[in-house]
């Protein structure tokens, strides 16, 4: 009887989440963009290896076997594929995406760009090829290729806070929820995003980049939680998290250090940490029982203020990225 009562309470709380009385108000349904890059059919028709059948390490080996002239030829003939192949040399990806985009994102290093639907993009602050440390910021709802500035602002803030020693990837590389409706309360988009995020970290490893620290905001922490056991990362830092679809750190099955932050004014604190019938994302990562290391965030403001200049959270994020905290 007690278990039945708890189930009813959980169902009621989850319904509350979706109904919007706890801050999950509205949103339109999204279809995750997945699969091979745009232009893959022409790439295959030229007898080139299928991107969907190559791991990032195999992609890296493929390009290493090519002459510099042949590499440049592929950039000219198949820029939308080369620019999105995790494991390909960074300089080729930047060049290929610059060709595809023309003047869009002028002056910025574009690691990936997918024009389909709302668009996906990954922009780099700093030099990935030479940086001592790498960080990746994984966003939550509403971020896409057309609305990437809130994410790049965070990346630039972290890059500055590390005095340029950390290259930071603003990774709008998956289909995010729009608003905070059913998509944000379920895991479908996060599951698709987890596959893409895993491939990103494998691609970084294939280029010789340091294992990154991942900073996962809001619904992005669901993506990181689902990907955790496969990610090549040294840290998982979640903030403003509705849950990671895990009961605790052990349940994540990761060797990465796990950190969590939530400021007292963040509306996410009013969302019940439940999981029922596919809705909700489970335990609060800032709960001591979850087992994550706590990041101080008392002076952050709201759901999106963790990277504000001068905050404890930004200083700690920078120290984590640089490996200065244990």
Number of C-alpha atoms within 10 A of each C-alpha: 6 7 8 9 10 11 13 13 13 19 18 12 21 24 16 16 25 23 15 14 13 18 17 21 14 16 16 12 13 16 13 17 19 14 11 15 21 17 14 20 13 13 21 12 10 9 8 13 15 14 21 11 10 15 17 23 17 18 23 20 14 15 17 13 10 11 10 10 8 12 16 16 12 17 21 15 14 19 25 26 26 30 28 25 26 29 28 24 22 22 13 20 26 22 19 27 24 23 16 19 15 9 9 11 12 10 8 13 22 26 26 26 26 23 15 12 13 16 18 23 21 24 23 23 23 21 17 24 16 14 15 15 21 28 31 24 24 28 26 28 19 19 25 25 21 12 14 19 13 13 23 21 14 23 26 20 19 27 23 18 20 21 10 17 19 26 28 32 28 28 27 28 24 30 24 28 28 19 17 21 21 22 24 30 21 21 21 17 21 28 19 21 27 23 18 19 26 20 21 23 23 22 25 24 20 20 19 13 19 20 19 26 27 31 25 24 26 22 31 30 31 32 31 30 27 22 25 26 16 19 26 25 24 21 23 25 29 32 28 28 29 28 29 30 24 20 17 20 22 12 14 20 14 20 17 21 16 21 22 25 24 27 23 15 16 18 15 23 18 14 22 20 22 20 20 17 9 11 19 28 27 19 21 27 32 21 13 11 12 17 16 22 18 17 22 19 22 15 16 24 17 15 19 16 19 28 22 18 16 12 18 18 24 24 20 17 28 24 16 24 28 18 13 10 10 7
